[in-house]
Amino acid sequence: MPLTLHLGTDDLTRCRFAISPLCQTHEALRMLRRPARHGYHRTWLRRMDRTLAALDLSLLWLFVPRAAGYTPDFLGAPPDEPYPCIEDELARMRATDPDLARVEMARSLACVPGLAESPQGRTALDDPAGTVRRLADLTERAWHALIAPDWARHRAVLAADIAHRSRQAADGGLDALLGDLHPGVDWADHTLTLRAYADLADAQRADGRGILLMPSVFVWPDVVSGFARPWQPTIIYPAVGMGRFHTAPVSPPPAALARLLGRQRAALLLDLTVPAATTELADRHGLAPSTVSAHLTALRDTGLLGSRRQGHFVLYERTALGDALVT
């Protein structure tokens, strides 16, 4: 039987989104351990080759099985707030109850025969509090090396997904939102069914706290759920438009559009096929954020762009008038 999450009335009114730097780091590490998922991320991997060679993540790899298996939930725990910072998430990770950590680590080690009885496995389980601290330190190193340099782009892609799905919910209700999360997720009769999962006996069930929905760049092509107690029921799914994270430098705008708006403004307008933040656009176009901000303000003031706040940053997107001008 597949994993099912039946949503009661309280759950339906408390479904929410979150963007988690820790979970993005965790999913990147899982992707690195599972070669079948590398194809889509080859561009990123080529950029990270030297960085990865300089990182010793052997203790982390102990708890990230190469094949299908369980990774301790506390390594990428669902956040308590929509837009946590990595420092707060790492502090929460370091404060994990050692008894809970030992249970989750033992379950993970059991996925590989003999690993729990190996010297590394015994050392980790004999001192769960110390192991948690060491894992948090390694996760922090992985964050700074692998994710932080591109975090503005990560965050913009994830925020654009949330904006897209929020519009889905506004236009078609929760049925439109939950019915389009992932090809492996079905939504019917107030029940989310994850067909790729077995019905896990210890998976956290919907209990009135709502379902936490988290887009990810690195989870593709999978969808992740099945968090055990005490974590909130969560679904991590591939973000819409995640191809933008690997997008090559943008092409020059058409000459006619450049003559009308100026080359830089035309290029920015053409680029905004999905919502994006100033920092992401500045990075893609090789411009100073202040320059991009001035151009975006001018385009917004003429009705070609709209803007709205998403957490700690502002997303810009083309209006119908902007779409018409581009086409």
C-alpha positions in Angstrom: 0.0 0.0 0.0 1.3 3.5 -0.8 1.8 6.2 1.9 -1.4 8.2 2.4 -2.0 11.4 4.3 -5.7 12.1 5.1 -6.3 15.8 5.7 -8.9 16.8 8.1 -10.6 20.3 8.2 -7.8 21.7 10.5 -5.1 20.4 8.2 -6.7 21.9 5.1 -6.9 25.3 6.7 -3.2 25.1 7.9 -1.4 23.9 4.8 1.6 26.1 4.3 4.9 26.6 2.3 8.4 27.0 3.6 11.9 27.7 2.1 14.5 25.9 4.1 18.3 26.4 3.6 19.0 23.3 5.7 16.6 21.1 3.7 18.1 22.4 0.4 21.6 21.4 1.7 20.3 18.1 2.8 18.6 17.3 -0.5 21.8 18.3 -2.3 23.8 15.8 -0.2 21.2 13.1 -1.0 21.5 13.9 -4.7 25.3 13.6 -4.6 25.0 10.1 -3.1 22.5 8.9 -5.7 24.1 8.9 -9.2 20.8 8.2 -11.0 19.7 11.7 -10.0 22.8 13.5 -11.3 21.8 14.0 -15.0 19.7 17.1 -14.5 22.4 18.7 -12.2 25.5 18.0 -14.3 26.2 21.7 -14.9 26.1 22.4 -11.1 28.3 19.3 -10.4 30.9 20.4 -12.9 31.1 23.7 -11.0 31.3 21.9 -7.7 34.0 19.3 -8.6 36.9 21.0 -6.9 34.8 22.1 -3.9 33.6 18.5 -3.4 37.1 17.1 -3.6 38.2 19.4 -0.8 35.3 18.4 1.5 35.6 15.5 3.9 32.0 14.5 4.5 32.6 10.9 5.5 30.6 11.0 8.7 27.6 12.5 6.9 27.9 9.9 4.1 27.5 7.3 6.8 23.9 8.4 7.2 23.0 9.0 3.6 22.6 5.6 1.9 23.6 5.3 -1.7 20.6 3.2 -2.5 17.0 3.8 -1.4 17.1 4.0 2.4 16.4 6.2 5.4 18.4 9.3 6.2 17.9 10.7 9.8 15.1 13.3 9.7 17.0 15.7 12.1 19.6 16.2 9.3 16.9 18.1 7.2 14.1 18.6 9.7 11.0 20.5 8.5 11.3 24.1 9.7 9.0 25.7 12.2 8.7 29.0 10.3 8.2 29.8 6.6 11.6 31.5 5.9 14.2 30.4 8.5 17.8 31.4 8.2 20.5 28.7 8.1 22.0 29.8 11.5 18.7 29.2 13.3 18.2 25.8 11.5 21.7 24.7 12.4 21.1 25.7 16.0 17.9 23.7 16.1 19.8 20.7 14.6 22.5 21.0 17.3 19.7 21.0 20.0 18.3 17.6 18.7 17.4 15.3 21.6 20.2 12.7 21.7 17.7 9.9 22.3 15.7 10.9 19.2 19.0 11.3 17.3 20.1 7.8 18.3 16.9 6.2 17.2 17.0 7.9 13.8 20.7 7.2 13.3 20.2 3.5 14.2 17.4 3.2 11.7 19.6 4.8 9.0 22.6 2.5 9.7 20.3 -0.5 9.6 19.7 0.1 5.9 23.2 -1.2 5.1 23.9 -4.6 6.6 26.7 -4.6 9.1 27.1 -0.8 9.2 25.7 -0.4 12.7 28.2 -2.9 14.0 31.1 -1.3 12.2 33.6 0.8 14.2 32.2 4.0 12.7 28.6 3.0 13.4 29.3 2.0 17.0 31.2 5.2 17.7 28.3 7.3 16.3 25.7 5.5 18.3 27.7 5.4 21.5 27.8 9.2 21.7 24.7 10.5 19.9 25.0 14.0 21.3 28.6 14.3 20.1 27.6 12.8 16.7 24.8 15.4 16.3 27.3 18.2 16.9 29.8 16.8 14.4 27.1 16.2 11.8 25.8 19.8 12.3 29.4 21.1 11.8 29.8 19.2 8.6 26.3 20.3 7.4 27.4 23.9 8.0 30.5 23.3 5.9 28.5 21.8 3.2 26.1 24.7 3.2 28.9 27.3 2.9 30.7 25.3 0.2 27.8 24.0 -1.9 24.7 26.1 -1.4 25.5 29.6 0.0 27.3 31.0 -3.1 24.2 30.4 -5.2 21.6 30.9 -2.4 20.0 34.0 -4.0 19.3 32.0 -7.1 18.1 29.0 -5.1 15.7 31.2 -3.1 14.4 33.0 -6.1 13.5 29.8 -7.9 11.8 28.4 -4.8 9.9 31.6 -4.2 8.8 31.6 -7.8 7.4 28.1 -7.3 5.5 29.2 -4.2 4.1 32.2 -6.1 3.0 30.0 -8.9 1.3 27.5 -6.6 -0.3 30.3 -4.6 -1.9 31.6 -7.8 -3.1 28.0 -8.5 -4.8 27.9 -5.1 -6.3 31.4 -5.7 -7.7 30.4 -9.1 -8.7 26.8 -8.4 -8.6 26.2 -4.7 -6.7 23.5 -2.8 -7.8 20.9 -5.4 -5.8 22.8 -8.0 -2.8 23.2 -5.7 -2.6 19.7 -4.2 -3.5 17.9 -7.4 -0.5 19.3 -9.3 2.3 18.9 -6.8 4.1 15.9 -8.5 3.2 13.1 -10.9 3.7 10.7 -8.0 1.3 12.4 -5.7 -2.5 11.9 -6.1 -5.2 14.0 -4.4 -8.7 12.7 -3.9 -11.3 12.6 -1.1 -9.1 14.8 1.2 -6.3 12.3 0.9 -2.8 12.8 -0.5 -1.4 9.5 -1.8 2.4 9.2 -2.5 2.6 6.2 -4.9 6.4 5.8 -4.7 6.3 5.2 -0.9 5.3 2.1 1.0 2.9 2.8 3.8 5.4 3.5 6.6 4.2 2.4 10.0 6.2 5.2 11.8 5.4 8.0 9.3 3.9 11.1 10.9 0.2 11.4 10.0 -1.8 14.5 9.4 -2.9 15.6 12.9 -4.4 19.0 12.6 -1.1 20.9 12.1 -1.5 21.0 8.4 0.9 19.7 5.7 4.1 21.6 5.1 4.9 21.9 1.4 8.5 22.6 0.5 9.8 23.1 -3.1 13.4 21.9 -3.8 15.9 22.2 -6.6 17.7 19.0 -5.8 14.9 16.5 -4.9 14.1 16.0 -8.6 12.9 13.6 -9.9 11.6 12.3 -6.6 9.2 13.5 -4.0 10.1 13.1 -0.3 7.8 12.5 2.6 7.4 10.0 5.4 8.9 12.1 8.3 8.5 10.3 11.6 7.4 11.8 14.9 7.8 14.5 16.2 8.3 16.2 12.8 5.4 17.9 11.0 3.9 16.0 8.1 5.9 17.3 5.1 6.1 16.9 1.3 9.3 18.0 -0.5 8.7 18.2 -4.2 10.6 19.5 -7.3 10.2 23.2 -7.8 8.4 24.5 -11.0 10.9 26.4 -13.1 13.9 24.8 -11.4 15.6 24.8 -14.8 16.2 28.4 -14.2 18.8 27.5 -11.6 21.0 26.0 -14.3 20.2 28.6 -17.0 23.1 29.8 -19.0 23.6 33.6 -19.4 20.6 35.2 -21.0 20.5 35.9 -24.7 20.5 39.5 -26.1 16.9 40.9 -26.5 15.4 41.4 -30.0 16.7 44.5 -31.6 13.2 46.1 -31.8 12.5 45.6 -28.1 16.0 47.0 -27.3 15.4 50.1 -29.3 12.1 50.7 -27.6 13.2 50.1 -24.0 17.0 50.2 -24.0 19.0 47.0 -24.1 19.2 46.3 -20.3 15.6 46.9 -19.6 14.5 44.8 -22.6 16.8 42.0 -21.5 15.3 42.1 -18.0 11.7 42.1 -19.3 12.4 39.3 -21.6 14.0 37.2 -18.8 11.1 37.5 -16.4 9.1 34.5 -17.7 8.8 33.4 -14.1 9.0 35.7 -11.0 12.5 36.6 -9.9 14.2 38.8 -7.3 16.6 41.6 -7.9 19.7 39.7 -6.7 19.0 36.7 -9.0 18.5 39.0 -12.0 21.7 41.0 -11.2 23.6 37.7 -11.1 22.3 36.4 -14.4 22.8 39.7 -16.2 26.1 40.7 -14.7 24.7 44.0 -13.4 24.9 45.7 -10.1 21.8 45.1 -7.9 21.2 48.9 -7.7 21.2 49.1 -11.5 18.7 46.2 -11.8 16.5 47.8 -9.1 16.4 51.1 -11.0 15.4 49.3 -14.3 12.8 47.2 -12.6 11.2 50.2 -10.9 11.0 51.9 -14.3 9.4 48.9 -15.9 7.0 48.5 -13.0 6.0 52.2 -13.2 5.1 51.8 -16.8 2.9 48.8 -16.1 5.1 46.2 -17.7 6.0 44.5 -14.4 4.3 43.8 -11.1 6.0 43.2 -7.8 5.1 41.6 -4.5 6.9 40.8 -1.3 7.7 37.1 -0.6 9.3 36.7 2.8 12.4 38.9 3.0 12.6 39.8 -0.6 10.6 41.2 -3.5 9.7 39.2 -6.6 9.1 40.9 -10.0 7.0 39.4 -12.8 5.6 40.5 -16.1 2.1 41.8 -16.3 -0.3 41.0 -19.1 0.9 44.2 -20.8 4.5 43.1 -20.4 3.7 39.7 -21.9 2.0 41.3 -24.8 4.9 43.6 -25.5 7.4 40.8 -25.4 5.4 38.6 -27.8 
